[in-house]
């Protein structure tokens, strides 16, 4: 995950356009609020499968991006394995930056 993507994630956090944690992210996906879901590269296989299946069912894009520490650091927390982007503009730009 490059610096641009990390700083954009931080900006989305300050704009209150993200949610973190497995349960809250799944809730956002089910409610149609999540536009993009980021998962860390060091997430457990079981959690990744759960998230990917739910996102596939609800047509939400999932991207692997950085480690828990990188994602957490970008949003001012210790570690975060899962983040949902709730704003279409932030989601589109992040997806573009992550390829």
C-alpha positions as CSV (number, residue, x, y, z in Angstrom):
1,X,0.0,0.0,0.0
2,X,1.6,3.3,-1.1
3,X,1.7,6.6,0.8
4,X,-1.0,8.1,-1.4
5,X,-3.4,5.3,-0.6
6,X,-2.6,5.5,3.1
7,X,-3.1,9.2,3.3
8,X,-6.4,8.9,1.4
9,X,-7.5,6.3,3.9
10,X,-6.6,8.7,6.7
11,X,-8.5,11.5,5.0
12,X,-11.6,9.2,4.6
13,X,-11.3,8.4,8.4
14,X,-11.2,12.1,9.3
15,X,-14.3,12.6,7.1
16,X,-16.0,9.8,9.0
17,X,-16.5,7.8,5.8
18,X,-15.1,4.5,7.0
19,X,-16.1,1.8,9.5
20,X,-13.7,-0.9,10.9
21,X,-14.0,-4.3,12.5
22,X,-15.5,-7.5,11.1
23,X,-19.1,-7.1,12.5
24,X,-19.4,-3.4,11.6
25,X,-18.0,-3.9,8.1
26,X,-20.4,-6.9,7.5
27,X,-23.3,-4.8,8.7
28,X,-22.3,-1.9,6.3
29,X,-22.0,-4.4,3.4
30,X,-25.5,-5.9,4.2
31,X,-27.0,-2.4,4.5
32,X,-25.5,-1.4,1.1
33,X,-23.4,1.4,2.7
34,X,-20.0,-0.2,2.0
35,X,-18.6,0.9,-1.4
36,X,-15.2,-0.8,-0.9
37,X,-13.7,-3.2,1.6
38,X,-10.0,-3.3,2.4
39,X,-8.6,-6.3,4.1
40,X,-5.0,-6.7,5.4
41,X,-2.6,-9.1,3.9
42,X,-2.1,-10.8,7.2
43,X,-5.8,-11.5,7.9
44,X,-6.9,-15.0,8.9
45,X,-8.1,-17.2,6.1
46,X,-11.5,-17.8,7.8
47,X,-12.2,-14.1,8.2
48,X,-11.1,-13.4,4.7
49,X,-13.4,-16.1,3.3
50,X,-16.3,-14.7,5.4
51,X,-15.7,-11.1,4.2
52,X,-15.1,-12.1,0.5
53,X,-18.3,-14.3,0.4
54,X,-20.5,-11.5,1.9
55,X,-19.0,-8.9,-0.4
56,X,-19.4,-11.1,-3.5
57,X,-23.0,-11.7,-2.6
58,X,-23.7,-7.9,-2.2
59,X,-21.4,-6.8,-5.1
60,X,-18.9,-4.9,-3.0
61,X,-15.3,-4.7,-4.2
62,X,-12.7,-6.2,-1.9
63,X,-9.0,-5.3,-2.0
64,X,-6.0,-6.6,-0.1
65,X,-3.9,-3.7,1.1
66,X,-1.0,-3.6,3.4
67,X,-0.6,-5.1,6.9
68,X,-2.8,-4.6,10.0
69,X,-0.2,-2.1,11.3
70,X,-0.2,0.0,8.0
71,X,-4.0,0.2,7.9
72,X,-4.3,0.9,11.6
73,X,-1.6,3.6,11.4
74,X,-3.3,5.3,8.5
75,X,-6.5,5.8,10.6
76,X,-4.8,6.5,13.9
77,X,-5.4,3.2,15.5
78,X,-3.0,0.4,16.6
79,X,-4.0,-2.3,14.2
80,X,-7.0,-2.9,11.9
81,X,-7.5,-5.9,9.6
82,X,-10.8,-4.8,7.9
83,X,-12.0,-1.4,6.8
84,X,-15.1,-0.5,4.8
85,X,-15.1,2.7,2.8
86,X,-18.6,4.3,2.9
87,X,-18.1,7.1,0.4
88,X,-18.2,6.4,-3.4
89,X,-15.6,9.0,-4.2
90,X,-13.1,7.8,-1.6
91,X,-13.8,4.2,-2.6
92,X,-13.2,4.8,-6.4
93,X,-10.0,6.7,-5.8
94,X,-8.6,4.1,-3.3
95,X,-9.5,1.2,-5.7
96,X,-7.7,3.1,-8.5
97,X,-4.6,3.6,-6.3
98,X,-4.6,0.0,-5.3
99,X,-5.0,-1.3,-8.8
